[in-house]
Amino acid sequence: FVCVFFFSSRRRHTRQRSVSWARRCVQETGINAEYMGILQRTMQQEKAQKVKKVVKKGQKAIRKQKVWTKPVFRRPKTKTAPRKAKVTRSSYVKFNTFDKYAIIKNPLSSESAIRTIEDNNTLVFAVDMKANKKQIKHACEQLYNFKPVKVNTLIKPDGTKKAYVKVPKEQEALEIANKIGIMQQSHQSIIETRIPSK
């Protein structure tokens, strides 16, 4: 009777207490199989409730946050798969037109440019706005057959880009300028400025 009363009024107590109390009753008094069935059902219900909690919250409910000891955070590199387009966007193949001839537009033959050629052993070129120093260096190697020591760039107020290419000590910038034809252009410009137009 004690066990039956307890199971009928288990709303007042927790399931853990009810199970422990029922076990004790069964051990002491040796109650028949009916009460053992009640005990098993309560244990199964308790187990189901635990599983329900785990499913609802997840096994790893408490997330451990990584402690950052450095002020710099570098984004981890993830795998990037190559693009496999099912439909081609354009019907023609795009060719790279940004070559050495597009990078270096023309050598400059102004008075200040010639002064830099003579004094500093550097050539001055008008280059494309998108061209960087590495591209200018590579274009000079291909076009004029010399390996530049250093390249400095400058953007003028009119929106054009100028490159100062340092020639190595073994070679003279004047010789390269003569081959290119910078000195001839400069002489012609000087003659044109001196001779007054009629």
Disulfide bonds with the S-S distance in Angstrom:
none
